[in-house]
Every structure is written in C-alpha cells, then in structure tokens.
C-alpha cells in the first residue's frame, strides 16, 4: 500500500516525538493537529473488534494509532482522548491506549479503565491490562486481576499473568489461591506441546521459593521439549539445585546447556569452571559465548586457555560470518587469560576473513609485543546465491513464502524484492531449499514480535554469510516481516514478524516482506512452535 500524505505527516510527528523529546516543538497547533489525527476516520461507537487489516479502515487506523503514540510520547493525552482510544473499533488503537495507561503517571480512573480492558475481545489488550495492574494497582487491589488472567483462554495472557504471580507473594487473603493455582497448573504438565501454562506456573513457584516447586523439577528437567528443559534450568537456578544444573549442562540441546551454565555461574561461579571449559567444545555459538563469558577471571588459566584457542580455531575454520559473536567472545577471553608467549598463535588471526576479529587480534598482538601490528583482513566468504540479479528480482516480484505451521494454519508472506533485494532473495532461497522446514519460533514477545528461523533456535545461530541492511522508507507496521540483526549489516537469515506497529524500528531494521494472510496464525504462535514446511509460491500461482 502506498503511503498517503497524511500517513507520512503523522509518521514524521511520531519520529520527532520519540527521538527528539527534549527539543520537540510542542506548539499548541501541533498538539491540536495530532489530537485531530488521533480520531482520523474513526467509524463511530460500534462494538470494538479486531485489528483493521485492509483498505481504508487500515489506512485510517494507522493514522490514529501513530498520532496517539506521538501524543503519548509528549505526555499530551487528555482523559477524553484516552477513553476514545480504549473504546476504538480498531484493536491496535486500544493497544495504544493501554500502553498510555501503563506509561503515563498522571492518569485518573486507572483501575476502572484497566478493569474494562480485562474484558476486551482482543487478547493483547487483556494482557496489557495485567501490566497496568502489576505496576500501578497491585499494592492496593491485590492479585485478583492476575488470578483471573491466569485462567484466561488465551495462552499469552495466561502466561503473562502466571509470570507476574511469581514476582511477589500475594496478600495473605489471596496467598492460598495464588499457590493453589500455580500448583494445579504445574501438575497439569504433560509430554505434549501444550506445555506453556504449566511451565510458566512452575517457574513462578520456583521463583517464589515455594516448597512445592522442587519435587516437580524432575518432570520439567526430563521433558521431551528442549524449551521446557530450558525453563527447568532457570527454575533450578532459582531453587539452588546445583545437581540438576550440572546434569542439564550436559543436555543434548545447546540452549538448555547455556541456560544451565548461566544458572551455575550465578550459583557457584568459578566452582563450575570445568563445566564451562567443557562447553567450549560445542558447535553452537550461543553456548560457546556463554561459556567464554563465565570463564572471565577464572583461576584455572591452565585448563581454560588451550580450550579457548581450540574453540577459536574451530570457529574461524568454519568460515561462517554469522558466528562473529562467538569468535569475539573467545578473543576477549584469550586477551585476558593468555599471555605474550602465545603471540605466534595469535598472529594468523590478524589476517582473518572477519575484519572485526582481525582488528581485535591486532590490538592484542600490539599490546603483547609492544609494537604496532596492523590488521590485514582477508576477503570474507561469498554467497553467490544471494546476489540480486535482475533475473532473480523479476522472478520474485509478486511472489510469496508460505510457512505451514505444525500446530495448524499457514502464514503467507509477500516478498518485497525491490525494497530489500538481497534479503528477499535469501529468504526465498531458504524456503525453496528446505532450510526453513522444521525450524522453530524461538522468541515470542506479545505486543512486539515473534522471531524464528535460526538453525539452533537462538539469537546467535544463522546462515553463513552476513547480508547488508536494506533500510528505506518502509514502515514496521503490524505484519511487516523484518530481518534480525546484531548490529549494522549483520543479517543472518533469521526473520521477525511485527505483532503491532513498531515504528521505532523504522530505518534501522530491514523489511523484506509483509504478511498478507494468516495474521491470526501469527497472533497464536507460541514459543517453540515449528514451521512444518516452507514453500515459495511465484506470482500468479493463486
């Protein structure tokens, strides 16, 4: 959809409000205009529904949402405007209203408004009402809203409520109900894929230090899902269960091991250095980064340094640009723990294909030798299949990638090869080659994004070469599909889908597609969900 002048105008106001708050020109005229735009195209007082997704309703709703967000950033929301937002027929506008209710300090009738939001038809409004309650109302109103939220039919809402119930005990009158609910849901864990309520409930029991949590730990630590075992490691850390953490530190899944190592680090520190050293043999970048970080200040240099050198050599030999973070973590630890006697071993890395690694190696070498050592990085690996040729772009114009989800439903993503040629080509290649089949959604943040496609289901595992950022004038509206990065020009093939309007990501994160069918499926995606099959459908195939 081509942006209209009014949309571009309000996006400009929003950008100013968010990024130049101290110098924002809060003239009466500009605030009056934004207030008018916050009601742009509203269809009257009919029953609030879901997100406006198409046509004129969508265009008008985007203007309203963005104007309201800009007013929130300038703390210029009136009571009347807030009530209009919370009753808007567009769910996205009601989400914006709830964010204002949570963020602004000078709000009247907060409890009344939050109570109405708990009955909203759209799950994210109900979820945000829990955040409002926890921040502003819990001291006065207790846990009743959280207990109701924990019984919500939507798993996202229930999980958030269960997490909040684990942050502090409820008042005495509700404490028994709090523990009964957490305990009952904990015991409902089964071996299937519907583990989320039970796992969040048990982790809250563990964080509260309740006696019922420890006897249930083995069921979570032995669960078939590595996501559940990762939560088990977090809970074992909260419970001080060193033995379970050591067992999970040898788990077959690298993410479980990383969580267990983190727990051991908090619990016994360098008392588990041998476990961290053993983890350096892993092929998973995130696990190796975790281990290298925990070895900071180790008294056992003799045991750690040889394994650090071996790990660095392995990650350089693999030639994966997208594993840079692991290489840099290993280099940082060697700079601390190794000695000038290792200069000959360090020297070759000053010519690594990874320019940042070469620069860091040269700095360390210069310090060790007392003379300036230049970095002379070699050329990085190439990925010919990612070259945006005219033929490739013409083939992808109007095409879609369809993600068939294991739990049911499909997500159709219309590619944008002219907006982000290299990254659209890579995503199409991953789908066509079967490399997305069986991948998980490892990150789910209701009210923000879902993220997935990683070979190892974590933030630091990608595909071979980096891709460059391709940022332009596109906006991160709900449904826009973006490229996960860890700094400029570090695209690793992972994708994220915006669950709401995230305009703060504009001009910083590449957009290479748009969900055109299946946003209801996106909304229902849970942590650990699997892409059963991905396919590329050319233009005109439907």
N, C-alpha and C positions, 0 to 999 in steps of 0.2 A: 504494500500500500504506500502510495506517495504521500509524504508528509505535507499537510496543508499549512499555510502561513500561520494560522492561529496555533497549531501544534508547535511549530518552530519557535514562535514567540514565547509560549509558556515554558518550553524546554530551556530557553535562554534565561528566563527568570529563575527557574529551578537551579540551573547551574550557578548563577550568581549567588543565590541564597545559600547553597551548600558549600561553595568553595571560597567565597569572599565574605563570610558572615560579618566580620568586623568592619568591613568597608561597604556593606550592602546599602544601596541608596533607598532607604525605607521612606520614600516620599509618600504622602497621603494618596497621591494619584496612582502610584504603582500598586500600593496595597489595595486600593479600591478596585483597580482593574483585575488583580488576582482574585479578589473576592467575587467579582462578577464571573470570572472564568471558572471558579470552583463550583458554579451552578450551571455551567455551559451544557445545554442540550439535555438537562435532566427531564425525564419523561413523566414527571408528576409523582404523586404519592402512592403509586401502586405497590403491591406487596414486593419487598426486596427479593431478588432472585440471585442467579449465579453471575459469573463474570460476563460482561459484554465481550463477545468474541469476534464479531464480524460487522462489516458495514458501518453505517452512520452511527449506530449505537456505540460501537467500539471507538470510533474516532472521537466522539463527544466525551465518552468516559475517560479516555486518555487525557484529554484536556483538563477535565475536572480533577482527576487524580493528581496530575502534575502541579496544577495550581494550588491544590490543597497542601501538597507536600512542601511547596515553596513557602506557603504561609506558615506551616508548622516550623520550618527551619528558622523563620524570622520571629517565631513566637507571637504570631498575629492572628490567632484563631479565636473567633467570638463564640459564645455559647450557642447562638443560633446556627452558625456555620457548622459547628461540631455536631449538633443534633441532626442537621440535614445530611451530613456525611454518614452518620451512623444509621440513617434510615434510607440511604440511597439505594435504588434498584440494582446498581452495579456492585457486585461483591468486592471488587478492587477498591472502590471508594470507601466501603465500610471498613476494609482492612486499613486504609489510610487513616480513617477516623480512630480506629483502635490504637494505631501507632502514636497518634497525637495524645490520646488518653493516657498512654503509658509514659510518654516522654515529657509532657509539659507539667510544670509544677502547680501553676495557678489554675486549677480546674475545680469547678463546683459539681456536686452531684455525681462524683466519680463512681461511687458504689452503685447508684441507681443505673447509670449507664452501663457499667460492667455487667450488672445482673441481667439487663436486657440482652447484651451481647452473648451471654451464655446460652441463650435460646435461639441464636441466629441459625439460619438454614445452612450457611456455609461454614465448613469446619474450621477454616483458618481464623475467622472472626471469633469463634468459641475458644480456640487455642490462645489467641492473643488476650482474651479476657482473663485467662489464667495468669498470664504475666502481669497484667494490671493488678489483679487481686494479690499476687505474691509480693509485688513491690510496694503497693500503696494501702492495701486493705487487710492484709493477713493479721497484723497486730491487733486490730480492732474486731475483725469478724471471724477470726479463727480459720479453720481448714474446711469448712463446709463446702465452699466452691470447688476446692481441689478434690475433695472426696467425690463430688458429683462428676467432675471432669474425668476422674479415673474410671468411671463407669460409662464414659461416652462411647457411642457406637463406632466412632472414628478412631483408628489406632493412633494416628498422630496426636490427636487431642488427649487420648488416654495416656499415651507415653509421656507427654509433657507434664500432665498432672502428676503422674507417678514419680517423675524426676523431682518435681517440686516438693512432693511429700517426703522426699529423702534429704531435703536440705536442713530441716529442723523438726523437732518433735512438735506435734500439735498441742493446743491447750489441753489440760487434764480431762475436760469433758469429752474431748474428741480423740484422745490418745489411743484408747482401746479400739475405736473404729479405724483409726489410721493403721495400726498394726494388724488388725484382722483383715483389712482389705489387702494390704501388701502381702501378708502371709497366704491368703487364699489364692491370690493370683500367682504367687511364686509356686505353689503346689500344683498349679494347672499347667506347668511346663510339660510339653510332650516332645517327641522326637521329630515332629514335622517342621514346617516352615513358618507356622504362626507362633513364633516364639517371643514376639516383641513385648507384649504386655507383661508376661511372666518375667522376662529378663530385666525390664526396667523396674518392676516391683521388687525383685530380689536385690538388685543393686542398691535400691533405696534402703532396704532393710540393712544391707551391709554397711552403708554409709552412716546409718543411724547407730551402728554398733549393736543391733538387736541380737539377742541370743538365738533367735530362730534362723538367722542367716547362715551361720557356719555349718549346721547339719545338712543344709540344702546345697552347699557349694559343690560336692562331687557331681551332682546331676548336671550342673552347668559346665563344670570343667571337662566332663566326658561327652558333652552334647555333640551331635553329628555336624552341626553348623559351626564353622570357624568364627563366625560373627558372635555367636553365643559364648564360645570359649574365650574370645577377646574380652567380652564383658566379665566373664568369670575371673580373668586375670586382674581386671580393675577392682572387682569386689574382693578378691583375695588380698590385694594390697591394702584395701581399707580395713580388712579384718586382721591383718598381720599374719597371714597364713604363708610363711616362708616356704614350707614344704611344697605346697600346691604351686606356688610361683616357680619354684625350681623345676617342678615337673612340666609345667606349661612352657617353660623356657626351652624345652626340648620338643615342643609340639611340631607336627609336620607343616603347619601353616606359619608363614613368616610373620603375619600380622599378630597372631596370638603370641608368638615368641617375643615380638617387640613390646607388646603390652606387658608381658611377664617381666621382661628386663626392666622396663620403666618402674614396675612395682617393686622389684628387688632393689633398684637404685634408691628409691625413696625409703625402703625399709632397712636395708643393711649396707647401703653404699658400697664401698670397696670390699666389703666382706663377700661379695659375689663376683669379684673380678675375673675369676676363672670362667664363669658363665659368659660374661661379656666377651672375653677373648675367644671363646669357642664360637660365638655368634659371628665373628668376623669372617668365618669361612662360608657364610651364606652368599647366595647369588642375588638376594633381594636387597635393593639399595636402601629401603627404609630401615630394615633390620640392621644393616651394617652401620648406617648413620647413628641409630640409637646406641649400638654397642660402642662406637667410637666416642660418642659424647659422654657415655658413662665411665669411660676409661680416663677422663680428664683427671689429672692429679694422682693417678694410680701409683702406689708404692712399688708395684711389680713391673718395672720397666723391662726387665729381662724377659718376662713372659709375654708382655704385650707387644713390644716393638717388632720382633720378627713376624708376628701375625699381621700387624698393621702393614708392613712392607708387602707381604704376600697378597693381602687384600687389595692394596693399591695397584700392584702389578696386574692383578686379575681384572680389575675394573677398567684399567687402561687398555689392556689387550682385547677386551670385549668390544671396544670401539663404539660404544653407544653414547652419543652426545647427551641423551636424556638422562644419563646416570651421573651427570656432573656433580649433583649434591653429595652423593656418596664419596666421590673422589675428593671433593673439597673437605669433607669431614675427616677423611683419613689423613689428608695432608696437614690439616690443622693439628691433629693429634700427634703426627710424626714431628711437626715443628716443635711441639712441646716436649716430647719424650725421647726422640732420637738425639744424636749428638753429631758434632762436626766430623767424627770418624766415619759417618755414613755419607759424606759428601759425594763420593764416587757413585753411590747407589742413587742419590738424588739427581745427579746431573742430567741423565737422559730425560727426565720429566720437564726440564726447561724447554724442550722441543716437542712437547706433547701436542696432539691434534686439538686438545682442549685448551684454548688460549688462556682461560682464567686459571687453569691448573698450572700451565707453563709460567704465567706471571707469578703465581704464589711460590712455585718451586724456585724461581729465580731470586725472589726476595729472601727466602730461607737460605738458599745457597750463598747469597751475598753476605748474610749475617754470619753464617758459619765460617766462611773463608776470609772475610774481611776485605773482599774486593768486589767491585760491581760485576754482577753476572747478568747478561741480558737474557730476556726470554725470546726464543726463536720458534714460535709455534708452527707446526706443520699444517697442511690443509686438512680440514675435517672430512669425515666420510661424506660421500654424496649419496643422494637418493633420487635417481633418475625418474622413478615413477611419480615423484611429486612435482615435476616440472610442469608449470601451467602453460602447455602449448595451446595454440588456437584450436586445434582439433579436439583436445581434451575438454576445453571450456565449452565448445559448441556441443559436444556430446552430453555434458552435464546440465546445460541450460534447460530449466524446467523439470529436471529430474528430482527424485525423492529417494531418501533412505528410509526403509520401513523396519522398525525394531519390533519384532514379535516377542512379547514378554512371556516368561514361563508361567506366571500366575494368571495369564489371560490378558487379552487386549493387545492392541498394536498402536505404535506411535509413528506417525508419518511426518518426516522432516523434509521440507522443501529446501533443497540446497541453494546457495547463493554464490555461484562460481564467479560472477562478475564483481561481487563485493569482497570476497575473500578467496581468490583463485587457488592458492596453494593449499589452504586448509580444507576447502571444499573437496579438492581432488584427493587429499589424504583420507578424509572421512569416507568418501566413495570407495577408495581403494581398500580400506579396512573392511568395509561392508562386503564388497564383491569377493574379496579373498577369504572370507570366513573368519577373519581375525577378531571380529566382534561377537561371534557366536559363543555363548557360554560366559561372556563377561558379566560382571556384577555392577550394580549401582552401589558403590561403597560409601557414598556420602549423601545424606538426606537432611536438609535443613528446612523444615517447613517455614514458609514466609520468606525464603531466599532462593535456593537452588537445589536440584539434585545433580550429582556428578558421578560419572562412571566411565567404563571402557578401559580401565587400567588392566594390564596383564596380570598384575599381582594384587589387585583390589586395594591399592593405596595411592597416596598422593604422589609418590616418587617413582612410580614404575610406568614407563611409557614405551614408545616405539622408535628405536633407532635414532634418526636424525632429528634435530630441532627444526621447527618451522618458524618463520618470522611472523611477528604481529602484522595483522592487516586491518588496522582500525581506521574507520572512516566516519561518516555521518549517520550510520545506522544506530538505532537506539535499542537498549536492552529492555524492551517491553516483555511482558509475560509471554512465554512461549518462544522467545528468541533463544537460539542454540549457540553457545559460545565455546571458546577454546580455553581450556585450563592451562595456566602458565605459572611459573615460579620466578617471575622477573621478566624483563623485556626479552622478546624473541626466543622464548623457551617453550614453544608449543610442543607437547609430547604426544598428541593424538587423543588425549582424554577430552571428553566433552562435558558441558553442563547445560542444563535447561533452566531458564529463569521461571520460577514459580509465581512471581509477582513482577511488577515494574521495578527494575533495578537500575534506574538511570544514573546512579552514581558510578556504575561500571562503564558508562559511555566513554569512548575514545581511549580506553585503557585495555579493554579485552575484546578480542576479535569475535565478530558474529559471522558464522558461516552457514546458518540455516534458520528456519522457522518451523515450529510445529504447526502443521495445518490440519491435522486430525489426531485426536487422542489425547487432548489435554486433560480429560477426565482420567485417563490411564496414568498420565504423568502425576496428577494430584494424588493418585492412590499408590504410587510406588513407595515401597518401604526399604529400609536399609537391608542390603543383601539380596535384593531381587535380581533375577537373572534374565539377560537377553537370550532367549532361546535361539533366535535366528535373526540375522540382519541381511537385508537384500537391497539392491539398487534397482529402482524402477525408472526407466527412461521417460522422458517427456512424451506425453500422449499415450502412455501404456494403459490408462484407465479411461 
